[in-house]
Each structure stands twice: as C-alpha cells, then as structure tokens.
Amino acid sequence: MTKIAENYDIKNDTTFKIGGRIKKAAFPDSVEDFIELLKSNEYDIVLGGCSNVLFSSNDIDKKIIFTKNLKNFSFNQNELYVECGAKGPYISKECANRSLSGFEFLIGFPGSFGGMVCMNASAHNQSISDTFKSARVFDKENNTIIELSKEEMNFSYRNSVIQNKNYIVIDVKFDLIPENSEKINEIMSRNIEFRRLRQPSLSTGNAGSIFKNPQNDSAGRLLDLCDMKSQKEGGAVVFDKHANFILNQNNATSSDVISLMYKMYTKVKEKYTIELHPEIIYIGNKETEEEKLWKKMN
C-alpha cells in the first residue's frame, strides 16, 4: 500500500529541518509498490533519508517518492540484501551482531542505502563500493528494471553511474567480510567518538558535509583556515568544531543556507584559488538570489 499526501510539509522529514510544502508526496510500503510508482512516470524525484538535501523554504512544485518505509534486509551467510530505504546505522549494527565487517563507517551516517549507493558514501577508509556486489535499479529512460554489477556502477569519489544515468536504486546486495565482533565494535566505537568530537549530532539540524573535498585536500581544512567557523547568515551558522558543516540554529531558511555557503565558497576561492562544489543537493523553486548564488557554486 502507498500513502499519498498533497501539499506535504517536508520540513520535519529532513535532517536540515528546512523546507516548504511539496506538491505531492508518495510513501510506498513495499518494493513492488515502489516499482509501480516508478513505472507510472508521474513522479519527479526519489528520496530516502533526506540527509544531504536542502529543500526550498518556498512551496515546492515537485512530485516526490520517499523510500523511508522500504527498509527490509536479510543475510545469506556473508551476503547482505537490503532495500533502498534502510538506514545506515541500523544495518551497521545488524552486521556487527553477525560478526560481519565492511559497514563500520555507517554507524554515524543518517542516510539510507539508495542515496549512499548513488553517491558512494565513504568515511574512515571505508566506502560503499568496497563490499558492493550488485544492485537492482529502475531505468527511467526505458521504464525497465536492470541489475548492475560492481564494474558497471563506475564507482569513484562521491560518484557512481546512478548520478550520470536516469537510474533509481531499488535494492542492493553486498559481500561482507567475516571479522571478530570485538574488533568490529571497537572500530565502530572509535568512529562514533570521532564524529562526536568533530561533527554535529544527528539530532542537530544539518545536512552533513556541505562541500565536496577538492582533489588531494579537505574542504573542512580550507574553510577552517579561512576562519569560517561560527560565521552566520540569518538562522544558519557554520559549526564551531568543523567548518564544512552548517547548522540550522534558529529557523534558518534555504536563502540563509545558500548565502552562507556562498560566503564560504568565496573565502576559499579568494584565498586559495580553489573552487569548492556543493555535496548537498537543492530541491525546489529557488528565489532569484538563490538561483544566482547556486549557479556560481556549481
């Protein structure tokens, strides 16, 4: 069964806690329902955890499928099958309980597997591509389901074939690595502590890393050297422990966030002649100033 909502208020469904009303939202409860929605060609966008997304604070003239109810998973020895809407931290713990390694880095990720596969999520010297086996995806251009191998995914830093083709991730298989559970839990504890000291809590309004790392460098390092920590624009503020995060401190709007991003982008460009590019995606109808600034950063 699929829940359908019109003029849906998206704000509280996003990790940024920013956004207006969506024209139409669909919440499928099964992979079969999800595929039927995709085949209808009625919807513009598919989203999971909305953890790296900035929605417009204005009304959003889009029809969107949300996959948060598609969270089934199963194990067959070392192989994991997982639906696109399952959340990283939960699956990370399930793997640890079975003494399977490969997802220790996901313990602090707020995203879901569809998005994490699409962007080849990575941290702490691990990435989605390390243990990826295959994925079923919906080919929107041909209105068919195809299966992609690891080689066909063309994984690279924060990228995959999903971003370059009209594909939507349905479900995924991984080949995980047997490992001592104590070692797995030790790594996970270390990753949690690292995120606690350097990154904002998942309960704080933010969308994760704002800019991609430039080649052979760190966006956070460059922004820190530009004294961007704690800089503000309206209700948005740069995190005081890591300058590549923006917090929704006081009812920030999408305009506040984009204006602050542009300030960050400009400082790094002026000081180091390096152009940072957004890691987050923007969805909705941009105001004139938002459109101008966003284009300059992309």
C-alpha positions as CSV (number, residue, x, y, z in Angstrom):
1,M,0.0,0.0,0.0
2,T,1.2,3.5,-0.7
3,K,0.4,6.6,1.3
4,I,-0.2,9.7,-0.8
5,A,-0.1,13.2,0.5
6,E,-0.7,16.5,-1.3
7,N,0.8,19.9,-0.2
8,Y,3.0,17.9,2.1
9,D,5.1,19.8,4.7
10,I,8.6,18.4,4.3
11,K,10.5,20.3,6.9
12,N,10.4,17.7,9.7
13,D,11.3,14.9,7.4
14,T,14.7,16.3,6.6
15,T,17.8,16.3,8.7
16,F,18.3,20.0,8.0
17,K,14.7,20.8,9.2
18,I,14.3,23.3,6.4
19,G,11.6,23.2,3.6
20,G,8.2,24.2,2.4
21,R,5.3,22.2,1.1
22,I,5.7,19.6,-1.7
23,K,3.0,19.4,-4.4
24,K,2.6,15.6,-3.9
25,A,4.4,13.0,-1.8
26,A,4.2,9.2,-2.0
27,F,5.3,6.7,0.6
28,P,5.4,3.1,-0.7
29,D,5.4,0.3,1.8
30,S,6.9,-2.4,-0.5
31,V,9.4,-2.7,-3.3
32,E,6.5,-3.8,-5.6
33,D,4.6,-0.6,-4.8
34,F,7.7,1.4,-5.3
35,I,8.3,-0.1,-8.8
36,E,4.6,0.6,-9.7
37,L,5.1,4.3,-8.8
38,L,8.3,4.5,-10.8
39,K,6.6,2.9,-13.8
40,S,3.8,5.5,-13.7
41,N,6.3,8.2,-14.7
42,E,4.3,10.6,-12.5
43,Y,7.0,11.5,-10.0
44,D,10.0,13.8,-10.5
45,I,12.3,12.7,-7.7
46,V,13.0,9.8,-5.4
47,L,14.5,10.5,-1.9
48,G,15.4,8.4,1.1
49,G,16.6,9.9,4.4
50,C,16.8,13.5,3.1
51,S,20.2,13.8,4.9
52,N,22.1,15.6,2.2
53,V,19.3,17.7,0.8
54,L,18.4,21.4,1.1
55,F,14.7,22.0,0.3
56,S,13.5,25.4,-0.7
57,S,11.6,27.2,2.1
58,N,9.1,28.2,-0.6
59,D,6.4,25.8,-1.9
60,I,8.0,23.0,-4.0
61,D,6.3,22.2,-7.3
62,K,7.5,18.6,-7.4
63,K,6.0,15.2,-7.0
64,I,8.4,13.1,-4.9
65,I,8.6,9.4,-3.8
66,F,10.0,8.8,-0.3
67,T,11.5,5.4,0.3
68,K,11.8,5.5,4.1
69,N,9.4,2.6,4.6
70,L,11.5,0.3,2.3
71,K,13.8,-1.0,5.0
72,N,13.7,-4.8,4.7
73,F,17.0,-6.7,4.8
74,S,18.3,-10.3,5.0
75,F,21.5,-12.2,5.3
76,N,22.7,-15.3,3.5
77,Q,26.0,-16.1,5.2
78,N,28.3,-13.2,4.2
79,E,25.8,-11.7,1.7
80,L,23.5,-8.9,2.7
81,Y,20.4,-8.0,0.8
82,V,19.0,-4.5,1.7
83,E,16.2,-2.3,0.3
84,C,17.0,1.3,-0.7
85,G,15.2,2.9,2.3
86,A,17.1,1.1,5.1
87,K,19.2,3.4,7.3
88,G,23.0,3.1,7.6
89,P,23.4,3.0,11.4
90,Y,20.8,0.3,11.9
91,I,22.2,-2.0,9.2
92,S,25.7,-1.3,10.6
93,K,24.7,-2.7,14.0
94,E,23.0,-5.7,12.4
95,C,26.2,-6.5,10.6
96,A,28.3,-6.2,13.8
97,N,25.9,-8.5,15.6
98,R,26.7,-11.2,12.9
99,S,30.5,-10.5,13.0
100,L,30.5,-9.1,9.5
101,S,32.8,-6.2,8.6
102,G,32.5,-3.5,5.9
103,F,29.9,-1.1,7.3
104,E,31.6,0.1,10.5
105,F,31.8,3.6,8.9
106,L,28.0,3.7,8.5
107,I,27.4,3.8,12.3
108,G,27.1,7.6,12.2
109,F,25.5,8.1,8.8
110,P,21.9,9.4,8.8
111,G,21.4,8.4,5.1
112,S,19.6,5.4,3.5
113,F,21.1,2.9,1.1
114,G,19.7,4.3,-2.1
115,G,21.4,7.6,-1.6
116,M,24.6,6.1,-0.1
117,V,25.0,3.8,-3.1
118,C,24.3,6.6,-5.5
119,M,27.0,8.9,-4.0
120,N,29.3,6.0,-3.0
121,A,29.3,7.2,0.6
122,S,32.6,6.8,2.4
123,A,34.4,7.6,5.7
124,H,37.2,6.3,7.8
125,N,38.9,4.4,4.9
126,Q,35.8,2.5,4.1
127,S,33.2,3.1,1.3
128,I,30.0,1.6,-0.1
129,S,32.0,0.4,-3.2
130,D,34.3,-1.8,-1.1
131,T,31.7,-4.5,-0.4
132,F,29.2,-3.8,-3.1
133,K,28.1,-6.8,-5.1
134,S,25.1,-5.8,-7.3
135,A,22.1,-3.5,-7.4
136,R,18.7,-3.6,-9.0
137,V,17.9,-0.2,-10.5
138,F,15.0,1.3,-12.3
139,D,16.0,2.6,-15.7
140,K,13.6,5.6,-16.1
141,E,14.5,6.2,-19.8
142,N,13.5,2.7,-20.8
143,N,10.9,2.1,-18.0
144,T,12.6,-1.2,-17.1
145,I,14.5,-2.9,-14.2
146,I,18.1,-3.8,-14.7
147,E,20.8,-5.3,-12.5
148,L,24.2,-3.6,-12.3
149,S,27.4,-5.3,-11.2
150,K,30.2,-3.5,-9.3
151,E,32.1,-2.9,-12.5
152,E,29.0,-1.4,-14.2
153,M,28.5,1.0,-11.3
154,N,31.6,3.0,-12.2
155,F,32.2,4.0,-8.6
156,S,34.5,6.9,-7.8
157,Y,34.8,9.5,-5.1
158,R,31.2,10.6,-4.2
159,N,30.0,9.3,-7.5
160,S,28.6,6.4,-9.4
161,V,26.8,5.6,-12.7
162,I,23.5,6.3,-10.9
163,Q,24.3,10.0,-10.9
164,N,25.1,10.0,-14.6
165,K,22.2,7.9,-15.9
166,N,18.5,8.1,-15.3
167,Y,18.6,5.3,-12.8
168,I,16.9,4.8,-9.4
169,V,18.3,2.3,-6.8
170,I,15.7,-0.3,-5.7
171,D,17.7,-2.8,-3.6
172,V,21.3,-3.8,-3.2
173,K,23.5,-6.8,-2.4
174,F,26.8,-6.7,-0.6
175,D,29.5,-9.3,0.2
176,L,30.7,-8.5,3.7
177,I,33.8,-9.7,5.4
178,P,33.8,-12.1,8.4
179,E,35.7,-10.5,11.3
180,N,35.9,-10.7,15.1
181,S,33.0,-8.9,16.6
182,E,35.1,-7.2,19.3
183,K,37.3,-5.7,16.6
184,I,34.2,-4.5,14.7
185,N,32.6,-2.9,17.8
186,E,35.9,-1.3,18.7
187,I,36.1,0.4,15.2
188,M,32.5,1.4,15.5
189,S,33.1,3.0,18.9
190,R,36.1,4.8,17.6
191,N,34.1,6.1,14.6
192,I,31.3,7.3,16.9
193,E,33.8,9.1,19.1
194,F,35.4,10.8,16.1
195,R,32.0,12.1,14.9
196,R,31.1,13.2,18.4
197,L,34.2,15.3,18.7
198,R,34.3,16.7,15.1
199,Q,30.8,16.6,13.7
200,P,27.4,17.8,14.8
201,S,25.0,15.4,16.4
202,L,22.5,13.7,14.1
203,S,19.8,15.3,16.2
204,T,21.0,18.8,15.3
205,G,19.6,20.4,12.1
206,N,22.2,19.9,9.5
207,A,22.7,18.1,6.1
208,G,26.2,16.6,6.7
209,S,29.2,17.8,4.8
210,I,28.3,20.9,2.7
211,F,31.1,20.8,0.2
212,K,33.0,18.0,-1.5
213,N,36.6,17.7,-0.8
214,P,38.8,19.1,-3.6
215,Q,41.4,16.7,-5.0
216,N,44.2,16.0,-2.5
217,D,42.8,18.4,0.1
218,S,40.0,18.8,2.6
219,A,37.1,21.3,2.3
220,G,36.9,21.5,6.1
221,R,40.6,22.3,6.4
222,L,40.4,25.1,3.8
223,L,37.3,26.6,5.4
224,D,38.9,26.4,8.8
225,L,42.0,28.3,7.5
226,C,39.6,30.9,6.2
227,D,38.2,31.4,9.7
228,M,34.7,30.3,8.7
229,K,33.8,28.5,12.0
230,S,30.8,30.1,13.7
231,Q,30.1,32.5,10.8
232,K,26.4,33.2,10.5
233,E,23.8,34.2,7.9
234,G,20.3,34.6,9.3
235,G,19.4,31.4,11.3
236,A,22.2,29.4,9.7
237,V,25.7,29.1,11.3
238,V,28.9,27.3,10.5
239,F,29.6,24.5,13.0
240,D,32.3,25.6,15.5
241,K,34.2,22.3,15.5
242,H,34.3,21.6,11.8
243,A,33.9,24.3,9.2
244,N,32.3,22.1,6.5
245,F,29.0,21.8,8.4
246,I,26.2,24.3,8.5
247,L,23.7,24.1,11.4
248,N,20.1,25.3,11.3
249,Q,20.5,27.2,14.6
250,N,17.4,29.4,14.6
251,N,14.7,28.6,12.0
252,A,17.1,29.0,9.1
253,T,15.7,29.4,5.6
254,S,17.1,27.9,2.3
255,S,18.2,31.5,1.5
256,D,20.1,31.7,4.7
257,V,22.0,28.5,4.0
258,I,22.8,29.3,0.3
259,S,24.0,32.8,1.3
260,L,26.3,31.3,4.0
261,M,27.5,28.6,1.5
262,Y,28.4,31.3,-1.0
263,K,30.3,33.2,1.7
264,M,32.3,30.0,2.5
265,Y,32.9,29.3,-1.2
266,T,34.1,32.9,-1.9
267,K,36.5,33.0,1.0
268,V,38.2,29.8,-0.1
269,K,38.3,30.9,-3.8
270,E,39.8,34.3,-2.9
271,K,42.4,32.9,-0.5
272,Y,43.5,29.7,-2.3
273,T,42.0,30.0,-5.8
274,I,40.2,26.7,-5.2
275,E,36.5,26.4,-6.1
276,L,34.5,24.2,-3.7
277,H,31.5,22.4,-5.1
278,P,28.4,21.5,-3.0
279,E,27.9,18.0,-1.8
280,I,24.3,18.6,-0.9
281,I,21.6,18.9,-3.5
282,Y,19.0,21.6,-3.7
283,I,15.4,20.8,-4.4
284,G,12.6,23.3,-5.1
285,N,11.9,26.7,-6.6
286,K,14.8,29.0,-6.0
287,E,14.4,32.7,-5.4
288,T,16.3,34.9,-7.8
289,E,19.2,35.5,-5.5
290,E,19.3,31.8,-4.5
291,E,19.5,30.8,-8.2
292,K,22.3,33.2,-8.9
293,L,24.5,32.1,-6.0
294,W,23.8,28.4,-6.5
295,K,24.8,28.6,-10.2
296,K,28.1,30.2,-9.2
297,M,28.9,27.3,-6.9
298,N,28.1,24.5,-9.4
